[in-house]
Amino acid sequence: MHWKQARAEKQAEQAETLRNVRELLHKEGPAVSADLTAAIRSADSAEIVQNIAAKKPGWTATSVMRVYIEAASQAHERLNVLTEIMFLDALKKAQSLDAEFERTGKVTGPLHGVPVSLKDMLDVEGYDTTLGFTHKRNQPAAKDASLVSLIRKAGGIPFVKSTVPQTMLSFECSTALFGVSNNPYDPRRTPGGSSGGEGGLIGSDSSVVGIGSDIGGSVRIPAHFSGCYALKPSAGRFTNFGIQQCNPGFEGVKSAMGPMGRSVADLELMARVALDGAPQLALTQTNLLPVPYRDVKLPTDRPLRFGYFLHDGFCAASPACERAVMETVEALRKAGHEVIEFEPTPAAESLEYFIALASAGRYEILLSFLKNDPAEAFLSMATSSSRSHNFSRWLTSLYCRYVVGDEHAARLLDANGGKSVNDVQRWMDKRNQYVFKTRQLLWEEHAFDAVICPTQATPALKHGETKENGALIMRTVQWNIVDSTVGQIPVTFVDPARDGLSDEWHERRRAHHGSKIFEERVYGPGGVYDAQDMAGLPVGVQVVGRQWDEERVIELMKVVDEALGPRGFAPGDFVKREAASRKIY
């Protein structure tokens, strides 16, 4: 079947599902009141469960699900972020939970009645896991992924699956089967990737909490672009059994499943559910740490010690992203903590390892999943590696190095391309040395509790702008290579009055001698960074911890979040802002 026909059929199927659900809801009774709807969309996961358990008037699993069915439906119409729409089954489960609660007076678990969205790589029994490929339609999963089973056991209700980029090797979000997903703050822009649909849903208050995955920034970039919270665990803390991949068997850089939500509390609750199930699952599943959630306490006999940096040695952080870091730094200092600027190990070096290991087989397995689907433009790095000869890449590298004078870009080109087993082994050895050097710098020499740094060089990019700027993922890739636990926290919004490109900022940028080619693309004439055009976009920061440090990073995120105070990213704030501005994106 031609991909255009497959997309048309899938869109028709989604439209019919939405129509049937709306008819059912209309038959079952009046809509949830406006006041209760606002209250439900302004509650995080724990508050939803607490209000249902307390029998607060109107609060039932069914009423919560009805609200989020409508919210997700509207979000999909604006943003195109849904793949599998599981509303009917979700509504039946909510009604079943209500009946059981009425009978026993006890909630099912810590996620009782909470609607949960899932990146479209997690198997859900009876539903497709297409990853956006047309040839994977009409192949429903035989059973739930282990993580989905844990969510159900805790009382959570999976109600939608969300969009991803083609092959999931991008922070754009477009596939042949589902088309382009949009950013909730500006439909001209991407919600990020590869957990882009999750970012759009959660950032627009259209899902309570969700599950994404991260191999190079795939939960953090969407959270940064779409204004929500995320946690990238170290590989091996969250089960990945029943998770579909586009590059199965690749372990040069390991992917990690991670939660996305509208508060640190959302992330903590989902982490507890996932990690408490790990010891039993680890008996049969590989690469899963058999350690349940550990309650930790931060030091109280001394100030916490944070490190921070702005420039990654490759591409300067934009004024908006700089300001997000500095506002976080000042808030932490005001709260009595120690915050020290330092120079990190080069982020570009980490991206070299990522590219070198990912391209070793010329992406043949990854690209084999396309079948007859046309390759999206943002796959240029992968497709060029598979079709170009070493000689042409060598010439381009020479041009970057000796004509342009951009050693950074040349080294990335040199790393891209097929490799022998011996080559891969040498690259992995160099990667391991980089990991040791980075961990030694952060946790021994500086003895930081955590590091604060930009999530990306810029806020959300427009559709298509990722094609020439894929290397910007290095700010998140760096911590995948090191395998740190990392949180993403939304901090502020782009303000044209404060976030323009000043002469002083350009002087600081040039002093770091970053990539001439990439900094020109981002900040030169016609570059992708434009504070006026980006006005109102969310901007976040990363909170970087150690390996297998999920519980402590969550506690550190609480400290950062509390220090920053209310700033427009709490549950329900997007809806309130949208209503106040009378804009429907």
Residue, then its C-alpha position, 0 to 999 in steps of 0.5 A: m500500500h502506498w504511504k499516502q493511502a495508509r496515512a489517509e486510512k489511519q486518519a479516517e480510523q482515528a476520526e471514526t474512533l473520536r466520533n464514536v467516543r463522543e457519541l458514547l459520552h453524550k449518551e452516558g450523560p452530561a459533560v463534566s462541569a467547567d469548574l470540575t474540568a478546570a480542577i481536574r486539569s490542574a491536579d497532578s497524579a498524586e492529587i487526582v488519586q487523593n481526591i478520588a480516594a477522599k470522595k471529593p464531589g465529582w472526582t471519580a476515575t470516570s470523570v477524570m478520564r472523560v476530561y482527559i479524553e476531551a483534552a487529548s482529542q482537542a490537542h490532537e486536532r490542534l497538534n496531531v500528536l496521537t497514534e493509537i486512541m484507546f479511549l473506549d477501553a480506558l473509559k471501561k477501565a475507569q468505570s471498573l475502577d469506580a465500581e471496585f472502589e465503591r465496593t471496597g472503599k480502597v484505591t487500586g494503587p498509587l496511580h488509581g484512575v490516572p490517565v497515562s499516555l505512552k510513546d508509540m514504542l510501548d506494546v499495549e495488548g490489542y493495539d498496534t505499535t507502528l512507530g509511524f511506519t506504514h508497514k507496521r499497521n494492523q499488527p496488534a501487540a499480543k501482550d502489554a510491555s512490562l512497564v504498561s503492566l506495572i502501570r495497570k497494576a498501580g491503577g493507572i489507565p493507558f489511554v493514548k499512544s503518541t507520535v514519534p519521529q521516523t526511526m526515532l533518531s531525531f528531535e523533529c516529529s514526523t512520519a509517513l503514517f501520521g504526518v507532522s506533529n506540532n508544538p503546543y506553544d506555536p504550531r509552526r514549530t516541532p514539539g521535539g523528539s523523539s518523545g515529541g507527541e508526549g511533549g505536546l500532550i503533556g505540555s498542553d495539559s492534555s495528559v497527566v503523566g506519560i512514558g517516553s524514552d531517551i537515547g540522545g535527549s528524547v524525553r528532555i528535548p520535548a520537555h524543553f520544547s513543550g514546557c514540561y518535566a522529564l526524567k532520563p534514568s540511567a540505562g537499566r533502571f526502567t524495564n524496556f521489555g516489550i518496547q519496540q526499537c528501530n535499531p534492535g541490538f544496538e548497545g553502543v549507547k543504551s536507551a532508557m525509558g523515562p517519565m514525563g509530567r507536569s511536576v516533579a511529583d509526577l515523575e517521582l510517582m511514576a518512578r516509584v511504580a516502575l522501579d518497585g517492579a524491577p527486582q521481580l522483572a530482573l529475574t528474567q529480563t536482561n540489563l535491568l538493575p534489580v533495585p527498587y525505589r530507594d528513599v533518600k535524603l539530601p544533606t542538611d548539615r551543609p549547603l548543596r553544591f551545584g556546578y553550572f556551565l553555559h557554553d558547551g564548546f561547540c555552539a553557544a547557548s542562546p540568550a534565552c537558554e543562558r538566562a534560564v540557567m542563570e535564573t536557576v543559579e540565582a534562585l539556588r544561591k538565594a536559597g542558600h546553596e553553593v553554585i560554581e561555574f566550571e568548564p565541562t568536558p567537550a560536548a562535541e566529543s561525546l557526539e563524536y562517540f554517539i555518531a561513530l558507534a551509531s553509524a558503524g553499520r551505516y544505519e542499515i538496520l535502522l533504515s531497513f524499517l523504512k520499507n517503502d516509506p519516503a525518508e524524512a529530511f531530518l534523516s540526512m545524517a543517517t541516509s548520507s552515511s549509508r549512501s556516500h563514499n568515504f572519499s566524498r566525506w573526506l573531501t567535505s571534512l577537509y573543506c570544513r577543517y582547512v577552508v572554513g577553519d571549523e575543526h568541530a564540524a570536521r571531526l563529526l564528519d570524520a566520525n560518521g560512516g561504516k566501521s569494522v569491528n576493530d574500529v568499533q572496539r577502539w571507539m568504545d575504548k575512547r568513549n569509556q575514557y571520556v566517561f571516566k574523565t567526565r565523572q572524575l571531573l564532576w563527582e571527584e574534583h568538584a564534588f558536585d551534588a548536581v550540575i545545572c546546564p542548558t537542555q538545548a542551545t535554543p528553544a523549539l525550532k520550526h519544522g524543517e530546521t532540524k535537518e541542518n542542525g541535528a548536531l545541537i542534540m549534543r547538549t543532551v547526548q553528552w549525558n547519555i554517553v556518560d549515562s548520568t541520571v538527568g532531570q529536565i525542568p521548565v524555567t521560563f519563557v522567551d522574552p524578546a526584551r531580554d533575550g535578543l542577540s547583543d554585541e556583548w553576548h556575541e563577544r562571549r560567544r566568539a571567545h569560546h571558539g565554537s563551531k563556525i558553521f553551526e553557530e552561523r546557522v543558529y545565530g548568523p543572518g537568517g539563523v534559526y534563533d530569533a527572540q522576537d519570533m520565539a516570544g513566549l516559547p518555554v525554556g528549560v534546564q537540565v539537572v545532571g546527577r550521577q549514574w543510577d541516581e534517579e531517587r537523588v536527582i528527583e530530590l534535587m529537582k524538588v530543591v531546584d523547583e522550589a527555589l524557582g517558585p511558581r512560574g507558569f508550568a504547574p498543572g493547568d497553567f497552559v489551559k489558563r494561559e490559553a484561555a487568558s490570551r484567547k488563542i487556540y493553537 
